[in-house]
């Protein structure tokens, strides 16, 4: 871990996450507060299978009326 300079701290005070570029690799990094990272880190992991969510998505779609046969009818203006 490293400590921020005053200039870096000022960059982090804006409404958008700050971006930093490594001058050697030209790789860009996005800097966010650790609290924000903790909230989203589960979304960044590759160990989940989206297909596990299909039954829940089907249930929500059915509750919202997407299984209504009228949805299959083509409407002509």
Protein Blocks (a to p, Z undefined) as FASTA:
>chain_A
ZZddfklmmmmmpmbdcddddfklopacddddfklmmmmmmmmpckbcfklmmmmmmmmm
mmnopmgmklmpccdZZ
